[in-house]
């Protein structure tokens, strides 16, 4: 995947946590426009906490995140709305409303944030579902479709306002290997054909190798970034033994 070279997200000296408990401390990195960027790490390393801070759901203890040059947390209400329209989010569970059809789930953001007529909202929801391979499932309830289809529907809803950036939290979690690969191919297709920038939180190595242009790896004990770069290069050439073991799926010698 090629990027424009422009930094569309800048994370500057960010510290995040809950109350007095610091989860991620003083991390800095950039995401380039058009890139598929992965945030990874072991359990409890702060991957999802970092994502929440980046999208404004969690106020940082220090530092800031700039989205297309603007600080979401520092903006006024009108500015926050403008910035939020540039991003879409797919949560780990999918977070589809179980009492709504897939089409109704997709129409909800359009009803909330646009003045489009009903016919246009219906058309857009159908187009987005078609884009993720769910044509013909507009009137299905979330309970009537598979886990992989729920992930696709959640990605479609995240795209419904045509954001430039998509945040995906564990898109492959709970899926069988074939369905994981299908979701990976969907991400690659959307990035390639629509130029969307992806920030993906995951620890699934097959997905990381399949889609990541670049990544950062968080470490629970240090609360820092301990690796950044291409996953294949880090697997073979990192000078950090913890990083090499992670990518090679090797147990810590001290744990056995």
C-alpha positions as CSV (number, residue, x, y, z in Angstrom):
1,X,0.0,0.0,0.0
2,X,1.3,3.4,-0.9
3,X,0.7,6.6,1.1
4,X,0.9,10.3,0.2
5,X,3.6,10.9,2.7
6,X,1.4,13.4,4.6
7,X,0.9,12.8,8.3
8,X,-2.9,12.6,8.8
9,X,-2.6,11.7,12.5
10,X,0.1,12.9,14.9
11,X,0.3,11.5,18.4
12,X,2.5,13.7,20.5
13,X,3.8,12.7,24.0
14,X,0.5,11.0,24.8
15,X,-0.1,9.6,28.3
16,X,-3.4,7.8,28.9
17,X,-4.9,5.9,31.8
18,X,-7.8,5.8,34.3
19,X,-7.7,8.0,37.3
20,X,-4.1,7.7,38.7
21,X,-3.3,4.5,36.8
22,X,-1.2,5.1,33.8
23,X,-1.6,2.6,31.0
24,X,0.4,4.1,28.2
25,X,3.0,6.7,28.9
26,X,4.6,9.5,26.8
27,X,4.2,7.8,23.3
28,X,4.6,9.6,20.0
29,X,4.1,8.4,16.5
30,X,2.6,9.5,13.1
31,X,0.2,7.9,10.7
32,X,0.5,8.7,7.0
33,X,-2.5,9.4,4.8
34,X,-3.5,6.2,3.0
35,X,-1.6,3.9,5.3
36,X,-2.8,0.8,7.1
37,X,-1.3,1.3,10.5
38,X,-1.5,-1.3,13.2
39,X,-1.3,-0.9,17.0
40,X,-0.4,-4.2,18.6
41,X,0.9,-5.6,21.9
42,X,0.2,-8.3,24.4
43,X,-2.9,-8.4,26.7
44,X,-3.1,-5.4,29.0
45,X,-0.6,-3.3,27.0
46,X,-3.1,-0.5,26.4
47,X,-4.0,-1.0,22.7
48,X,-7.7,-0.2,23.1
49,X,-7.0,2.5,25.7
50,X,-4.7,4.3,23.2
51,X,-7.4,4.0,20.5
52,X,-10.0,5.5,22.8
53,X,-7.7,8.5,23.5
54,X,-7.0,9.0,19.8
55,X,-10.8,9.2,19.0
56,X,-11.7,11.4,21.9
57,X,-13.5,8.9,24.1
58,X,-10.8,9.1,26.8
59,X,-9.2,12.4,27.7
60,X,-5.4,12.1,27.9
61,X,-3.5,12.7,31.1
62,X,-0.8,14.5,29.0
63,X,0.0,15.1,25.4
64,X,-2.4,15.3,22.4
65,X,-3.6,13.7,19.2
66,X,-3.9,15.8,16.0
67,X,-6.3,14.5,13.4
68,X,-5.6,16.2,10.1
69,X,-3.8,18.9,12.1
70,X,-6.6,19.5,14.6
71,X,-6.7,18.5,18.3
72,X,-10.1,16.9,19.0
73,X,-9.9,17.4,22.8
74,X,-9.0,21.1,22.5
75,X,-11.7,22.0,19.9
76,X,-15.1,23.5,20.7
77,X,-18.3,21.6,20.1
78,X,-18.6,22.7,16.5
79,X,-14.9,21.9,15.8
80,X,-15.2,18.5,17.4
81,X,-18.2,17.7,15.2
82,X,-16.2,18.7,12.1
83,X,-13.2,16.6,13.2
84,X,-15.3,13.6,14.1
85,X,-16.9,13.5,10.6
86,X,-13.4,12.7,9.3
87,X,-13.2,9.5,11.2
88,X,-15.2,6.3,11.5
89,X,-14.9,3.7,14.2
90,X,-15.6,-0.1,14.3
91,X,-15.7,-1.4,17.9
92,X,-14.6,-4.8,18.8
93,X,-18.1,-6.2,19.4
94,X,-19.4,-4.5,16.2
95,X,-21.8,-2.5,18.4
96,X,-24.7,-3.0,16.0
97,X,-28.1,-2.2,17.5
98,X,-29.8,-5.6,17.8
99,X,-33.3,-4.1,17.4
100,X,-32.5,-2.6,14.0
101,X,-32.0,-4.1,10.6
102,X,-28.6,-3.6,9.0
103,X,-30.0,-0.9,6.8
104,X,-31.5,0.9,9.8
105,X,-28.1,0.6,11.6
106,X,-26.4,2.4,8.7
107,X,-29.1,5.0,8.3
108,X,-28.9,6.1,11.9
109,X,-25.7,8.2,11.5
110,X,-27.2,9.7,8.4
111,X,-30.3,10.7,10.2
112,X,-28.3,12.2,13.1
113,X,-25.7,14.1,11.2
114,X,-27.1,15.0,7.7
115,X,-30.2,16.6,6.2
116,X,-30.4,14.0,3.4
117,X,-33.9,12.9,2.4
118,X,-35.0,9.4,3.2
119,X,-34.5,8.1,-0.3
120,X,-30.9,9.2,-0.3
121,X,-30.3,7.7,3.2
122,X,-31.7,4.4,1.9
123,X,-29.5,4.5,-1.2
124,X,-26.3,5.3,0.8
125,X,-27.0,2.5,3.3
126,X,-27.5,0.0,0.4
127,X,-24.3,1.2,-1.4
128,X,-22.2,0.8,1.7
129,X,-23.5,-2.7,2.5
130,X,-22.8,-3.6,-1.1
131,X,-19.3,-2.3,-0.8
132,X,-18.5,-4.7,2.1
133,X,-20.2,-7.7,0.3
134,X,-23.6,-7.6,2.1
135,X,-25.8,-6.8,-0.8
136,X,-29.2,-8.3,-0.2
137,X,-28.9,-8.3,3.6
138,X,-30.3,-4.8,4.1
139,X,-33.4,-6.1,6.0
140,X,-31.6,-8.8,8.1
141,X,-31.3,-8.3,11.9
142,X,-27.8,-8.6,13.4
143,X,-28.9,-11.8,15.2
144,X,-29.6,-13.4,11.8
145,X,-26.1,-13.0,10.3
146,X,-22.7,-14.6,11.1
147,X,-19.9,-13.0,13.2
148,X,-17.9,-12.1,10.1
149,X,-20.9,-10.5,8.5
150,X,-21.5,-8.5,11.7
151,X,-17.9,-7.2,11.4
152,X,-18.5,-6.2,7.7
153,X,-21.7,-4.5,8.6
154,X,-20.0,-2.6,11.4
155,X,-17.3,-1.5,8.9
156,X,-20.0,-0.3,6.5
157,X,-21.6,1.7,9.3
158,X,-18.3,3.3,10.2
159,X,-17.9,4.3,6.5
160,X,-21.4,5.7,6.0
161,X,-20.4,9.4,6.4
162,X,-17.5,8.9,4.0
163,X,-14.7,9.4,6.6
164,X,-11.0,9.7,5.5
165,X,-9.9,7.6,8.5
166,X,-11.2,4.3,9.9
167,X,-10.3,3.0,13.3
168,X,-10.9,-0.7,13.7
169,X,-10.7,-2.4,17.2
170,X,-9.9,-6.1,16.9
171,X,-11.7,-6.6,13.5
172,X,-10.5,-10.3,13.4
173,X,-11.3,-11.2,17.0
174,X,-13.4,-14.3,17.3
175,X,-13.4,-15.2,13.7
176,X,-12.2,-18.4,12.0
177,X,-9.1,-18.2,9.9
178,X,-10.9,-18.1,6.6
179,X,-13.3,-15.3,7.7
180,X,-10.3,-13.4,9.2
181,X,-8.6,-13.6,5.8
182,X,-11.8,-12.3,4.1
183,X,-11.9,-9.3,6.5
184,X,-8.2,-8.6,5.8
185,X,-8.9,-8.6,2.0
186,X,-11.8,-6.2,2.6
187,X,-9.5,-3.8,4.5
188,X,-6.9,-4.0,1.7
189,X,-9.5,-3.4,-1.0
190,X,-11.0,-0.4,0.8
191,X,-7.6,1.1,1.4
192,X,-6.5,0.5,-2.2
193,X,-9.7,1.6,-4.0
194,X,-10.9,4.4,-1.7
195,X,-7.7,5.7,-0.2
196,X,-9.0,5.3,3.3
197,X,-6.4,5.5,6.1
198,X,-6.8,2.6,8.6
199,X,-5.7,2.4,12.2
200,X,-6.2,-1.2,13.4
201,X,-5.9,-2.5,16.9
202,X,-5.1,-6.2,16.8
203,X,-2.8,-9.0,18.0
204,X,-3.7,-11.4,15.3
205,X,-0.4,-12.2,13.5
206,X,-1.8,-13.4,10.2
207,X,-3.8,-10.2,9.9
208,X,-0.8,-8.1,10.8
209,X,1.4,-9.7,8.2
210,X,-1.4,-9.5,5.6
211,X,-2.4,-5.8,5.9
212,X,0.0,-3.7,7.9
213,X,2.2,-1.2,6.1
214,X,3.6,-0.2,9.5
215,X,3.0,-0.7,13.2
216,X,3.8,0.1,16.7
217,X,4.1,-2.4,19.5
218,X,3.1,-1.5,23.0
219,X,4.7,-3.1,26.1
220,X,2.7,-3.6,29.3
221,X,5.7,-3.4,31.7
222,X,7.3,-0.3,30.4
223,X,4.0,1.4,29.2
224,X,6.0,2.5,26.1
225,X,6.4,1.7,22.4
226,X,9.1,-0.9,22.1
227,X,9.0,-1.4,18.3
228,X,7.9,0.5,15.2
229,X,8.1,-0.4,11.5
230,X,7.3,-3.2,9.1
231,X,6.2,-6.4,10.8
232,X,8.3,-8.7,8.6
233,X,11.4,-6.6,9.2
234,X,10.8,-6.6,13.0
235,X,10.2,-10.3,13.1
236,X,13.6,-11.0,11.4
237,X,15.8,-8.1,12.5
238,X,14.5,-6.4,15.8
239,X,17.2,-6.2,18.4
240,X,14.6,-6.5,21.1
241,X,14.1,-10.2,22.1
242,X,10.5,-9.6,23.3
243,X,9.6,-8.2,19.9
244,X,11.2,-11.1,18.1
245,X,9.5,-13.7,20.3
246,X,6.1,-12.0,19.8
247,X,6.3,-12.1,16.0
248,X,7.7,-15.7,16.0
249,X,5.2,-16.9,18.6
250,X,7.9,-18.1,20.9
251,X,7.4,-18.4,24.7
252,X,9.5,-16.4,27.1
253,X,12.2,-18.7,28.3
254,X,11.7,-17.5,31.8
255,X,8.0,-18.6,31.8
256,X,8.5,-22.3,31.2
